[in-house]
Amino acid sequence: MSEHPNTKMDEPSVMSLATAKDKIRQTFKLIVDDNDPSMIAVVLHQGFMADLENLLNRHETRLVEIISQTTKESHDTINQSLKILKDEALKGSLENVLAGVQAKARDSESTEKLIKSHRKTMMVMTGLQWIAVATFFLILK
């Protein structure tokens, strides 16, 4: 996962084949080779976890892009509103200024709705990913 300045996350790690063999040897007093079915399950688990990490990274990247774009659009809208307010105030047309503020408020509300929609989508996607993980582990049992 990418590191952000204000967050520090441990890199996820997947159990290596050597570690899996050692755990099986220690727990069950069995020695397994690379062709053992339990090793196949470990390899499948490693692949699943790598795919999940890639998926989460893509979601994180897309969410950052969406938030950055929304922030840029909001910044541009605010700057444009400030310019309009300044121009209108200088012209003395208070009614036009208020109408512009109301329009920008409506734009702001629609932006807020869009952000909430993206947040809900990300929550649903994350929930589905956890369901997939839980299902995978239930299948492995």
N, C-alpha and C positions, 0 to 999 in steps of 0.2 A: 504494500500500500504506500501511497505517496505520503511524505511527511509534510505537515503544515507547521508554520512557525509556532503556533500556540498549542500544538498537541504533539505528544511523543508516544507512539504506539510500538509495542514489541512486534517484530516481524513474525508472522505465523510460521510454524515449522511442522513438517510432516515427518512421521516416523520413518527412519531409514530401514532398509531391509536388514542390515546388521543389527540394529536395535530390536527389530521385531524378532529376529532369530534368538537374540539373547533373552528377551522376555519370555519366549516360548520355552527356551531351555531352562530358565530359572523357575518359571511357574509350574511347568508340567514335566520337567526333567526329560525333555525330548530334544533330539537334535534333528533339525529339518534342513533339507537342501533347497536350492532355488526353484525346483520343480514341484515342491509341495503345494497342495491347494491353499494352505494358509498363507503362503507367500504370494499366491495369485490374488488373494483378497487384499493383502497389504498393497500390492502394486495397483489394484483397482482403486483402493482408497486414496493412494497418492495421486492418481490421475483425477479422481473426483475432486479432491481438495484443491489441486492446481486449477482445474476448470472453475471451481467456485471462487477462488481468489481472483482469477482473471475477470470473471463476471462482476464481482464486487468492485474491482478496479475500474472497469468500464462504466459502471453505474456511478461511482464516485466522480470520475472524470466528467461524465455528462452532467451530473448535478452541479459541479463547479462551473461548467460552461453556462448552464442555464442561469445560475445565480449571478455569475459575472455579467452576462448579457442583460439580465433584468436590472442589475445595479447600474450598468452603463446607461440603459434606457431611462431609468429613473433620474440619474444624474443629468442627462441631456434635457429631460423634460423639466426638471427643476431649474436648470440654467436658462432654458428658453422662457419659462414662466417668470423668472426674475427679470429677464430682459424686457419681456412684455410689460410686466408691472412697472418697471422703471420708465419705459417709454410712455405708457398710458398715464402714469402719475405726472410725468412732465407735461403731457398734453392736457392734463386736467380732466380726463374722462374717467371718473370714478366708476361709472356704470360698466364700462368696458373692462376695467380692471377686475371688478367683482365677477363678471361673467367669465373672464379667463381663469380666475381662481376656482370657480365652480367647475369648469370644464376639466381643469387639472386635477381637482379632487375626484371627479368621476374616473379620470384616467388612472389615478392612484388606486382607487377601489378595484378597478379591473386588473391592475397589476397585482394587487394583494390576492385577488381571487385566483389568478394564474399561479402565483407562488404556492398558495394552499393546495391547488390541484396537483402541482408537481410534488409537493410534500406527501400528499396522500398516495400518489402513484409510487413514490419511493418506499413508503411504508408497506404498501401491498407487495411490491417486488421483494422487499426484504423478508416479509412474512412467508412468501412462497419459497424463497431460498431456504429458510429455516425448516419449513415443512419438508422440502426435498432432502435436506441433510438428515432430518429425523427419520424419514422414510428409508433412506439409504442405510442408516445404522440399524433400523428394525429389520431390514432385509438381510443384513449381514449376521444378525443373531440367528 
